[in-house]
Amino acid sequence: MSALLPRRAVLAGIAALSGCACGCGALAQSQTMTRRIAPEGCVLSSIDATAVADRARTPQDYADTATRSTGNADMDRAFDLALQRLAAILEVTPGFAFYDDFDGENAVATPAPLLGVPIGSVFFGTGLFKTLLAEDPSGGGVMWVAAHEFAHILQFQSNVRDLLLQGESTVRRLELHADYMAGYYLGRRKADEPRASLFHAGESVWGSGDTNYNSPGHHGTPAERVAASEKGFLAALQQGVSRDDAFQAGFDYVMS
């Protein structure tokens, strides 16, 4: 941001992004999370995605097949509404389901139409959902990660994935661009609901960073992820930019 805020204020600002107001739970990625299902981060190729779909139908790997339900009808309704708002803001509506992330808490996006939607699919791990629901019932973290995964679907649609990965040995730029768009979503929600508290969403952004610089799945450091999300947040809240302009600005930011 141009006028640097204290780090805790930055976290509080991003965290106010929930806009979920639904008790739908916080879904975020912790620093200790393993990524056995998504070796490139939280993006699956079509081949990897097919493997996940196959495993979702394997009893010994999953307690049940991929499901659209949280297991709670009231939560389902609130979460569906939050996802509809997210889809409207980012102008993208992928297929969505929960899956059993028994081998490492995660959330993933893929261009494969595994859920009957041509543009791609987003899977949230049930273990990750439950863990972060216990940490933050407000829904800020869950919606930040939802937006991050929806942003990956936008990347697939816009054919920028290869450009973001060009010359890189990690997925860092790809992930930071998705972080920017997740921040943009939260900024739009904050603009709509100024009283929304987003502190825990900011904590989720910080906690999802890593320092595995040489790992292909390196997503960016905590500070880099907060900064990217904050840029997108301020672009929405202070500048009121459009989705398309935010997408381009995020691309320029991570490529600079």
C-alpha positions in Angstrom: 0.0 0.0 0.0 1.1 3.5 -0.6 0.9 4.8 3.0 2.2 1.8 5.0 0.0 0.8 7.8 1.2 -1.1 10.9 1.2 -4.9 10.1 -1.6 -5.6 12.6 -3.8 -2.9 11.0 -3.2 -4.5 7.6 -4.3 -7.8 8.9 -7.3 -6.3 10.5 -8.2 -4.5 7.3 -7.9 -7.6 5.2 -9.7 -9.7 7.8 -12.7 -7.3 7.8 -13.3 -8.8 4.4 -15.5 -11.6 5.4 -18.8 -10.1 4.3 -20.0 -13.7 4.9 -21.9 -12.7 8.1 -23.0 -16.3 8.2 -21.0 -18.4 10.6 -20.1 -20.5 7.6 -16.6 -21.1 8.9 -13.1 -19.9 8.0 -11.3 -21.9 5.4 -7.6 -21.0 5.1 -4.3 -22.7 4.5 -1.9 -23.1 7.4 1.9 -22.9 7.2 2.2 -26.6 8.1 -0.3 -27.8 5.6 0.9 -30.6 3.3 0.0 -30.5 -0.4 0.0 -34.1 -1.5 -3.0 -33.7 -3.7 -1.8 -30.4 -5.2 2.0 -30.6 -5.8 1.9 -27.3 -7.7 0.1 -25.5 -4.9 -3.6 -25.2 -4.9 -4.0 -25.6 -8.7 -4.6 -29.0 -10.2 -4.0 -30.0 -13.8 -6.8 -31.9 -15.5 -4.9 -35.2 -15.0 -4.4 -34.5 -11.3 -8.0 -33.5 -10.9 -9.2 -36.7 -12.5 -7.2 -38.6 -10.0 -8.8 -36.6 -7.2 -12.3 -37.4 -8.6 -11.5 -41.1 -8.8 -10.2 -41.1 -5.3 -13.3 -39.3 -4.1 -15.2 -42.4 -5.1 -12.8 -44.8 -3.3 -14.1 -45.8 0.1 -10.7 -46.4 1.6 -9.5 -42.9 0.7 -12.7 -40.9 1.4 -15.5 -41.3 3.9 -17.9 -40.3 1.1 -17.8 -38.9 -2.4 -17.3 -35.2 -3.0 -20.3 -33.4 -1.6 -21.8 -29.9 -1.9 -23.0 -29.9 1.7 -21.3 -28.9 4.9 -23.5 -31.3 6.8 -25.6 -28.4 8.3 -28.6 -27.1 6.4 -28.5 -23.6 7.8 -24.7 -23.3 7.1 -25.3 -24.6 3.6 -27.8 -21.8 2.9 -25.5 -19.1 4.3 -22.5 -20.5 2.5 -24.4 -20.8 -0.8 -25.3 -17.1 -0.5 -21.8 -16.1 0.2 -20.5 -18.1 -2.8 -23.1 -16.5 -5.0 -21.9 -13.0 -3.9 -18.3 -14.1 -4.6 -19.3 -15.4 -8.0 -21.0 -12.1 -8.8 -18.1 -10.0 -7.7 -15.4 -12.0 -9.5 -17.8 -12.8 -12.4 -17.0 -16.5 -12.5 -19.0 -19.5 -11.4 -17.0 -22.7 -11.3 -18.4 -26.0 -10.0 -17.9 -26.4 -6.3 -17.7 -29.3 -3.8 -16.1 -30.4 -0.6 -13.7 -33.3 -0.6 -12.0 -35.4 2.1 -8.5 -33.9 2.5 -7.3 -36.8 4.7 -3.8 -36.6 3.3 -3.3 -32.8 4.0 -5.7 -30.0 4.6 -6.1 -28.1 1.3 -8.4 -26.3 -1.1 -7.8 -26.7 -4.9 -8.9 -25.3 -8.2 -8.8 -27.1 -11.6 -9.8 -26.3 -15.2 -11.3 -29.9 -15.4 -15.1 -29.9 -15.6 -15.5 -32.5 -12.9 -18.6 -31.1 -11.4 -20.6 -30.5 -14.5 -19.4 -26.9 -15.1 -17.3 -26.4 -18.2 -15.0 -23.6 -16.9 -13.6 -25.7 -14.0 -14.0 -26.9 -10.5 -13.1 -25.8 -7.0 -12.7 -28.4 -4.2 -12.5 -27.5 -0.4 -11.1 -30.0 2.0 -13.6 -30.9 4.8 -10.7 -31.2 7.3 -9.5 -27.7 6.5 -13.0 -26.4 6.7 -13.6 -27.9 10.1 -10.2 -26.8 11.5 -10.7 -23.2 10.5 -14.4 -23.1 11.4 -13.3 -23.9 14.9 -10.7 -21.0 14.8 -13.0 -18.4 13.2 -16.7 -18.9 13.0 -17.1 -15.5 11.3 -16.4 -16.8 7.8 -13.6 -14.4 6.9 -10.9 -16.9 6.2 -13.2 -19.3 4.4 -14.3 -16.6 2.0 -10.7 -15.4 1.4 -9.7 -18.9 0.3 -12.9 -19.3 -1.7 -12.0 -16.1 -3.6 -8.4 -17.3 -4.0 -9.6 -20.5 -5.7 -12.2 -18.7 -7.8 -9.4 -16.4 -8.9 -7.4 -19.5 -10.2 -10.5 -20.3 -12.4 -10.3 -16.8 -13.8 -6.6 -17.4 -14.5 -7.5 -20.5 -16.5 -10.2 -18.6 -18.4 -8.0 -15.7 -19.2 -5.0 -17.8 -20.3 -2.6 -16.0 -18.1 -1.3 -19.0 -16.2 1.6 -19.7 -18.5 2.6 -16.0 -18.5 2.6 -16.0 -14.7 4.7 -19.1 -14.5 7.1 -18.2 -17.4 10.7 -18.2 -16.2 9.7 -19.2 -12.7 10.6 -22.4 -10.8 7.7 -22.0 -8.4 4.1 -21.1 -8.5 4.7 -17.9 -6.4 3.5 -15.4 -9.0 0.4 -17.5 -9.9 -0.6 -17.6 -6.2 0.2 -14.0 -5.4 -2.0 -13.0 -8.3 -4.9 -15.1 -6.9 -4.2 -13.4 -3.5 -4.6 -10.0 -5.1 -8.0 -11.0 -6.5 -9.0 -12.5 -3.2 -8.1 -9.2 -1.6 -10.1 -7.4 -4.3 -13.2 -9.5 -3.4 -12.8 -8.7 0.3 -12.5 -5.1 -0.5 -15.7 -5.2 -2.4 -17.4 -6.9 0.5 -16.0 -4.4 2.9 -17.3 -1.5 0.8 -20.8 -3.1 0.8 -20.6 -3.9 4.6 -18.3 -1.3 6.3 -18.9 -2.8 9.7 -17.7 -6.3 8.7 -14.8 -7.5 10.8 -12.0 -9.1 8.8 -9.2 -9.6 11.2 -9.2 -13.4 11.1 -9.2 -13.3 7.3 -6.0 -11.3 7.5 -4.6 -13.9 9.9 -5.4 -16.6 7.3 -3.6 -14.7 4.6 -0.5 -14.4 6.8 -0.6 -18.0 7.9 -0.9 -19.3 4.4 2.6 -18.0 3.4 5.7 -20.1 3.5 9.5 -19.8 3.2 10.1 -22.9 1.1 11.7 -20.7 -1.6 13.1 -23.6 -3.7 9.9 -25.7 -3.6 7.8 -25.8 -6.8 4.8 -25.2 -4.6 6.2 -22.1 -2.9 3.2 -19.6 -2.7 5.1 -16.6 -1.4 6.2 -15.5 2.1 3.6 -14.4 4.6 4.5 -10.7 4.0 4.2 -11.1 0.2 0.8 -12.7 0.5 -0.5 -10.1 2.8 0.9 -7.3 0.6 -0.7 -8.8 -2.6 -4.1 -9.3 -0.8 -3.8 -5.8 0.6 -3.2 -4.3 -2.8 -6.3 -5.9 -4.2 -8.3 -4.9 -1.1 -7.4 -1.2 -1.5 -8.0 -1.3 -5.2 -11.6 -2.3 -4.5 -12.2 -0.3 -1.3 -10.4 3.0 -2.1 -10.2 3.1 -5.9 -13.4 1.2 -6.8 -11.8 -0.5 -9.8 -13.7 -3.0 -11.9 -13.0 -6.7 -11.9 -11.2 -6.5 -15.2 -9.0 -3.6 -14.1 -8.2 -5.4 -10.9 -7.3 -8.5 -12.7 -4.9 -6.6 -14.9 -3.5 -4.5 -12.0 -2.9 -7.7 -10.1 -1.0 -9.2 -13.1 1.1 -6.1 -13.4 1.8 -6.1 -9.7 3.1 -9.6 -9.5 5.1 -9.3 -12.7 6.9 -6.1 -11.6 
